[in-house]
Amino acid sequence: MILDASALLAFLLSEPGRERVAEALLQNATMTTVNFAEVATKYVLRGARAQAETLSDRLPVTLVPVDEDLALRSALMADVTRQAGLSLGDRICLALGQRSGQTILTADRAWLDVAAQIGAPVELVR
């Protein structure tokens, strides 16, 4: 499974969908470094800089660096995802799902509108 920032935040903040993300974490979940940066940013903006600095050490998530292929894949889906209001971080995550064929967990319903068009399997956590 691939985790979107919204899915990991649901887990970390004990929001609805937490249980589904916990299952994925037990099964060697992955996440792009860009989406991890989104999660760490939330910590920093909430005044929890020290927790942000150690977050990756405390989570059983494999971080996938963004390479040229993921960057280009995300750019090539910009026209399709734009109408759904998806960000660069969203597209990078979708690009990893597209490339790997792994299901992406997200809390963002807008992803369902574009997932089939770009060939990325998506599952809502709530």
C-alpha positions in Angstrom: 0.0 0.0 0.0 1.0 3.6 -0.6 0.0 6.2 1.9 -1.1 9.7 0.9 -0.4 12.5 3.5 -4.1 12.7 4.3 -4.2 9.0 5.2 -1.1 9.1 7.4 -2.5 12.2 9.1 -5.8 10.4 9.8 -3.7 7.7 11.6 -1.5 10.1 13.5 -4.4 12.4 14.6 -6.7 9.4 15.5 -9.3 10.5 12.8 -11.8 8.2 11.1 -9.9 5.8 8.8 -7.1 5.3 11.4 -7.7 1.6 11.6 -7.3 1.1 7.8 -4.1 3.0 7.8 -2.8 1.0 10.8 -3.4 -2.2 8.8 -1.4 -0.8 5.9 1.4 0.2 8.3 1.6 -3.4 9.5 2.0 -4.5 5.9 5.1 -2.5 4.9 3.4 0.7 3.6 5.3 3.1 1.4 5.1 6.9 1.0 6.9 9.4 -1.2 9.3 11.8 0.4 7.1 14.6 -0.9 4.1 13.3 0.9 6.1 12.7 4.0 7.2 16.4 3.8 3.5 17.4 3.8 2.9 15.4 7.0 6.1 16.8 8.7 5.0 20.3 7.7 1.8 19.9 9.6 3.8 19.1 12.7 6.1 22.1 12.3 3.2 24.5 11.7 1.5 23.3 14.8 4.6 24.0 16.9 5.9 20.4 17.1 9.2 20.8 15.3 11.0 18.2 17.5 8.3 15.6 16.7 8.7 16.5 12.9 12.4 15.9 13.1 12.0 12.3 14.5 8.8 11.4 12.7 10.4 9.1 10.1 12.2 7.2 12.8 8.9 6.5 14.6 6.9 5.3 11.6 7.1 1.9 9.9 6.9 3.5 6.5 9.3 3.0 3.6 10.0 6.4 2.0 10.3 6.5 -1.7 12.5 9.3 -3.1 11.0 11.3 -6.0 13.0 10.5 -9.1 12.8 11.9 -12.7 10.2 9.2 -13.7 7.8 10.2 -10.9 8.3 13.9 -11.6 7.5 13.4 -15.3 4.5 11.1 -14.5 3.1 13.8 -12.2 3.5 16.5 -14.7 1.8 14.5 -17.5 -1.3 14.1 -15.3 -1.6 17.8 -14.5 -4.3 18.5 -17.0 -6.5 15.6 -15.8 -6.0 16.3 -12.1 -6.3 20.1 -12.3 -10.1 20.0 -12.5 -10.2 18.0 -9.3 -8.0 20.6 -7.6 -5.1 18.2 -6.8 -1.7 19.5 -5.8 1.8 18.5 -6.8 2.1 16.3 -3.7 -1.2 14.6 -4.7 0.1 14.0 -8.3 3.4 12.6 -7.0 1.6 10.1 -4.8 -0.7 9.2 -7.7 2.4 8.8 -10.0 3.9 6.2 -7.6 0.6 4.3 -7.6 0.5 4.5 -11.4 4.0 3.2 -11.7 3.9 0.5 -9.1 0.3 -0.6 -9.4 0.0 -0.5 -5.7 -3.2 0.8 -4.1 -3.0 4.3 -2.6 -4.8 5.0 0.6 -6.2 8.6 0.9 -8.8 10.5 2.7 -9.3 12.8 -0.3 -12.5 11.9 -2.2 -11.5 14.1 -5.2 -8.9 11.4 -6.1 -11.7 9.0 -7.1 -12.6 11.3 -10.0 -9.2 10.9 -11.6 -7.8 7.6 -10.5 -9.2 5.5 -13.3 -8.3 8.1 -15.9 -4.6 8.0 -14.9 -4.4 4.3 -14.0 -3.7 4.6 -10.3 -5.7 2.3 -7.9 -7.1 4.4 -5.0 -8.9 3.4 -1.8 -10.6 5.9 0.6 -9.8 5.4 4.2 -13.1 6.9 5.3 
